[in-house]
Amino acid sequence: MKTAIEGGWVVAFGKEGHEVFQNGTVVYEYDRVVHAGSEFAGEVDARLDARGMLVSPGFINTHIHPVGNGGDYLLMDNIKNDYRTANYLSFSAPLKGKFAPPAPENMAALRLFVLLHALRHGSTTIIDVGGFPGEWETYARQIESVGLRVYAGPAFRDRNTFTDEQGRIYYEENAEAGRQGLEKAAAFIREFDGAADGLLRGIMLPAQVETCTEPLLRAAKEQAQKLDVPVHTHAGGNLLKFQRILQEYRKTPIAFLADIGFLDSRTLLGHAVFTTAHPWTLYPFGDDLRLLAESGATVGHCPYKYVKMAIILRSLEQYLQAGIPMAIGTDSYPMDMVSEMRWASMLAKVADGNYQAGRPRDVFNAATLGGCGFLARDELGRLAPGSKADIVMIRLEHMGTGAFRDPIKALVEYGAGRDVDTVIVNGKTLIEKGAAINLDEEKIYNEACRAVEGYWANVPNWHWAGQDVDSMIPPAFPIHEAAAANH
């Protein structure tokens, strides 16, 4: 069946990159685009009206934790002042032996919600960079039911983080756990790569550079190369990580990964904020940006997650000028790639004190084409004959936006994920008029909320001072809960 999307602002891919066609047309047949650009003279079987909309390639969200986001409520411990930019340690470094992962049904509820949440906000491909272990057969079925393209695998490490009863963070090494984790990751890829009608693909996920020893990182990269899959790790995400690697190896995290052969064109690094280019590191020795550029590794930039911690990448413009492939991810809620582009653009201007930094074309490229290199998928992130029919239609012409001449600038400056009207993945329409076609959104949302509330209720059991969520991060104003109704 051949379908034409007509009348909108079409972002087609030409010889020099993305081009925009006013009153353009995209035609797709089954899972492939057959035409993108101006009018189409051939016959079609169906037509979609895109007037007032931007017709864009689907966004590639390079950083999502599908079941770990209960902690991304930003549980900052208000009686501790030594996290030093590492907010995640307030919910991922529990008292040893006190933390219990969510029940399988709760993990499944969270995963399903995150898949739908990301899809509703314009992501057609996501990189699941790890969370709690779960039932992979269930996950594969969920991916197939939602229809989203997902790269996933079990995350693994051989150093776990804990806090003692005074709230001090420490690491505990377990080489056998790392070995078993790597074996499980490889087994997952062999079994599930290509599952869910090809939507689920494998990726190797050593968790963080500081929670994996050098032998485990080397083994993970070697296994990824054997299996011909990409590899991801978190690197340079906070000052604690930066300083720990510097102390252990006398190198920055980026220099360390480069020296052990971990970095190449199939590598995705989460964040890479704290490098020799960042003034907070006070480490002017070497050039991490040059090492990244020479390796071809991609950086997954998550600006909103970091600005909530008063941190800015230094800077998007410098990374791009150095020749580093830049992609965009959301990490925590909301998984809104449209808004994430605006944060990336505006924070680049602030970081450099330069209003010409963070250009809309650069952040749009990062949200679409930026994820294609390490995935080795040049049929994603673009609309051109032969590309995958992953298409997002976004409402631009409405009272929530201003008058505009350039739809890409309008998207970055005015848009939000809630403007997404239609999402098509692999030629299948999954979101129409802003709602899922074949899924019960209310039920999925309510079940996810119950799962997160259960996670929050368990916080005092593993927190070093026994605090509950409202003590760790008080509400903006006092909240008076309604009394239970009497029946």
Secondary structure as GFF3:
##gff-version 3
##sequence-region A 1 487
A	DSSP	beta_strand	2	14	.	.	.	ID=ss1
A	DSSP	beta_strand	17	29	.	.	.	ID=ss2
A	DSSP	beta_strand	32	37	.	.	.	ID=ss3
A	DSSP	beta_strand	46	49	.	.	.	ID=ss4
A	DSSP	beta_strand	53	57	.	.	.	ID=ss5
A	DSSP	beta_strand	59	64	.	.	.	ID=ss6
A	DSSP	three_ten_helix	71	73	.	.	.	ID=ss7
A	DSSP	alpha_helix	89	92	.	.	.	ID=ss8
A	DSSP	alpha_helix	104	120	.	.	.	ID=ss9
A	DSSP	beta_strand	123	128	.	.	.	ID=ss10
A	DSSP	alpha_helix	136	146	.	.	.	ID=ss11
A	DSSP	beta_strand	149	152	.	.	.	ID=ss12
A	DSSP	beta_strand	155	156	.	.	.	ID=ss13
A	DSSP	beta_strand	159	163	.	.	.	ID=ss14
A	DSSP	beta_strand	169	173	.	.	.	ID=ss15
A	DSSP	alpha_helix	175	192	.	.	.	ID=ss16
A	DSSP	beta_strand	200	202	.	.	.	ID=ss17
A	DSSP	beta_strand	205	206	.	.	.	ID=ss18
A	DSSP	alpha_helix	214	227	.	.	.	ID=ss19
A	DSSP	beta_strand	231	235	.	.	.	ID=ss20
A	DSSP	alpha_helix	239	249	.	.	.	ID=ss21
A	DSSP	alpha_helix	253	259	.	.	.	ID=ss22
A	DSSP	beta_strand	267	271	.	.	.	ID=ss23
A	DSSP	three_ten_helix	279	281	.	.	.	ID=ss24
A	DSSP	alpha_helix	288	295	.	.	.	ID=ss25
A	DSSP	beta_strand	298	301	.	.	.	ID=ss26
A	DSSP	alpha_helix	303	307	.	.	.	ID=ss27
A	DSSP	alpha_helix	316	322	.	.	.	ID=ss28
A	DSSP	beta_strand	326	328	.	.	.	ID=ss29
A	DSSP	alpha_helix	337	352	.	.	.	ID=ss30
A	DSSP	alpha_helix	360	368	.	.	.	ID=ss31
A	DSSP	alpha_helix	372	375	.	.	.	ID=ss32
A	DSSP	beta_strand	391	395	.	.	.	ID=ss33
A	DSSP	alpha_helix	407	414	.	.	.	ID=ss34
A	DSSP	three_ten_helix	417	419	.	.	.	ID=ss35
A	DSSP	beta_strand	420	425	.	.	.	ID=ss36
A	DSSP	beta_strand	428	432	.	.	.	ID=ss37
A	DSSP	beta_strand	435	436	.	.	.	ID=ss38
A	DSSP	alpha_helix	441	457	.	.	.	ID=ss39
A	DSSP	alpha_helix	459	462	.	.	.	ID=ss40
A	DSSP	alpha_helix	469	472	.	.	.	ID=ss41
###
